[in-house]
C-alpha cells in the first residue's frame, strides 16, 4: 500500500477496514496476549537524524494501536553496525524491532564486515519508505550547482572534505559515487548520524555532505546549509525546486530505503500482526504527510515484497561498489 495521493480505492479501503477491525480486536491466531509489555525500536544513529525521525513517527502511532509504549533506542556507531548488531542479537519474541536501511546490504562489503550475515539475521516486517539524499554545502562555498561544485572541488587538489552519517551509510556511498563519476578529489569524514554530520557542515568543519532530506531540509530553509542537488532519479516532492545530481551527471542515483525488521526466529504470526498494524499506521494521512514533509515517501506492503527489495538492493549495491571501484574500510 502506498499512500501517495491520499485517495484510496474501494478495494483497498475494504481491506484496510477489515484488517483494522482485526487489529482493534487486538488478537489473531498464534500471538496470544501479545504485546504484554513495552516494545523497543532500535535505530543505528543519533537522535535528530532521519532514522530517529522515522522511528518516532511510526513508533508513536504503532504504540497507540498495540496499546503499549514503543521505546526508541538509538545506538549509534560504526556506520549503523552497532545498532544493527544489537538488534540482530535480541531475543526473537516480537518485542524488539530494528529500523533497517542499506547498512544491512552495504556492511558485508566492508573490510571490517560484521561477523554475521545481516540479511539472514533479520526477518523483514514492512517497507516503511524511501528517501533520496540531499547534497549540501556550507553557505560560504562559492557554488550553487553540481557543475560549480565539481569545478570548485577540482581546484582543491588536497581533497575537499565531505561528511556522512557513518562509514558505509547511504550518504557515504553517495559521496564515493560522486567522487568517481565526477572525477573529483574528495576525502570522507564519517560522523555518528545525520544530525552530527549537518552540524559539522554548518560549522565549516567540512565543506560538503550528503544528508538525508529529513535532516537537511530545515537547515536549508533556514539558510544554514545550501542545498545543491538530490540524489534520486527524479526531483523530490519535498523540494521540487532543487535539481537532481543526475541532471548534471547522467546515471547518478542513490536512494535510501527504510523498513521495520525483527530478529530471525520471531514467530510468523507476530510478524504478520506487526505488518498488518504498521501498514495501518502508514495509511494514516497524518503519518504519510509527516513522513513526506521530512523527505520520506511512505511505502508499506507485505513482508515478502520487503524481503525482495532487500535482496535486490544487496545485489545492486555489490555490483555498484565493484564497478565503481569503491573501497570501504
Secondary structure, 3 states (H helix, E strand, C coil): CCCCCCCCCHHHHHHHHHHHHHHHHCCCCCCCCCCCCCEEEEECCCCCCHHHHHHHHHHHHHHHHHCCCEEEEECCCHHHHHHHHHHHCCCCCCCEEEEECCHHHHHHHCCCCCCCCCCCCEEEEEEEEEEEEEEEECCCCCCCCHHHHHHHHHCCCCCEEEEECCCCCHHHHHHHHHHHHHCCCEEEEECCCHHHHHHHHHCCCCCEEEEEHHHHHHHHHCCCCEEEEECCCCCCHHHCCCCEHHHCCCCCCCEEEEEEEEECCCCHHHHHHHHHHHHHHHCCHHHHHHHHHCCCEECCCCHHHHHHHHHHHHHHHHHHHHHHCCCCC
